[in-house]
Amino acid sequence: MAAKVEIYYWTTCPFCRRALALLDAKDVDYTGYDITGDEEARAKMVERTGGPKSVPQIFINDKLIGGCDDLHALEEKGELDSLLL
């Protein structure tokens, strides 16, 4: 069974596009939440993250992974694929 992957993003954010591109390149089935300009949705994201307000915010199996740099760091260390199983 594949991991449950969720990402909160803005359409205008280059870091968001970079994170989404990595997930797409790996053929990851994810749920994306476009919160562009939606302060209510952003407040819900912040509540879920426990503080971080920046986008993207990525969850794998309901665990906060972090943002774009965190996602790419996991990939570079060879740890992302095992989280996605």
C-alpha positions as CSV (number, residue, x, y, z in Angstrom):
1,M,0.0,0.0,0.0
2,A,1.3,3.4,-1.0
3,A,1.9,6.1,1.6
4,K,-0.6,8.9,2.1
5,V,1.1,12.1,0.8
6,E,-0.4,15.5,1.3
7,I,1.0,18.9,0.3
8,Y,-0.2,22.4,1.0
9,Y,1.0,24.8,-1.7
10,W,0.5,28.1,-3.5
11,T,0.4,28.1,-7.3
12,T,2.8,31.1,-7.4
13,C,5.4,29.6,-5.1
14,P,8.6,28.4,-6.8
15,F,9.4,26.1,-3.9
16,C,6.0,24.6,-4.1
17,R,6.4,23.9,-7.8
18,R,9.8,22.3,-7.1
19,A,8.3,20.0,-4.5
20,L,5.4,19.1,-6.6
21,A,7.7,18.4,-9.6
22,L,9.7,15.9,-7.4
23,L,6.6,14.1,-6.4
24,D,5.3,14.1,-10.0
25,A,8.7,12.8,-11.2
26,K,8.5,9.9,-8.7
27,D,4.9,9.2,-9.8
28,V,3.7,9.8,-6.2
29,D,-0.1,9.8,-5.8
30,Y,-0.7,12.8,-3.5
31,T,-3.4,15.1,-2.3
32,G,-2.7,18.7,-3.0
33,Y,-4.3,21.6,-1.2
34,D,-4.0,24.8,-3.2
35,I,-4.3,27.5,-0.4
36,T,-3.2,30.4,-2.7
37,G,-4.6,33.6,-1.1
38,D,-6.9,31.6,1.2
39,E,-6.1,32.8,4.7
40,E,-8.7,30.4,6.3
41,A,-7.1,27.4,4.6
42,R,-3.6,28.7,5.6
43,A,-4.8,29.0,9.2
44,K,-5.9,25.3,9.1
45,M,-2.5,24.3,7.7
46,V,-0.7,26.2,10.5
47,E,-2.9,24.5,13.0
48,R,-2.0,21.1,11.5
49,T,1.8,21.9,11.3
50,G,2.0,23.2,14.8
51,G,3.5,26.5,13.7
52,P,5.2,26.6,10.3
53,K,3.4,29.1,8.1
54,S,5.5,28.8,5.0
55,V,4.5,26.8,1.9
56,P,4.9,24.1,0.9
57,Q,4.1,21.9,3.9
58,I,4.3,18.2,3.2
59,F,2.9,15.3,5.2
60,I,3.6,11.6,4.6
61,N,1.3,9.3,6.5
62,D,0.1,12.3,8.6
63,K,3.6,13.0,9.7
64,L,5.0,16.5,8.9
65,I,8.0,16.2,6.7
66,G,8.5,19.9,6.3
67,G,9.0,22.0,3.2
68,C,10.6,21.7,-0.2
69,D,14.2,21.6,1.1
70,D,13.3,18.9,3.6
71,L,11.7,16.8,0.9
72,H,14.7,17.2,-1.4
73,A,17.1,16.4,1.5
74,L,15.2,13.1,2.1
75,E,15.6,12.3,-1.6
76,E,19.3,13.2,-1.6
77,K,19.9,10.9,1.4
78,G,18.0,8.1,-0.3
79,E,15.4,8.1,2.4
80,L,12.3,9.4,0.5
81,D,11.5,6.2,-1.4
82,S,11.2,4.1,1.8
83,L,8.8,6.7,3.3
84,L,6.6,6.5,0.1
85,L,6.0,2.8,0.4
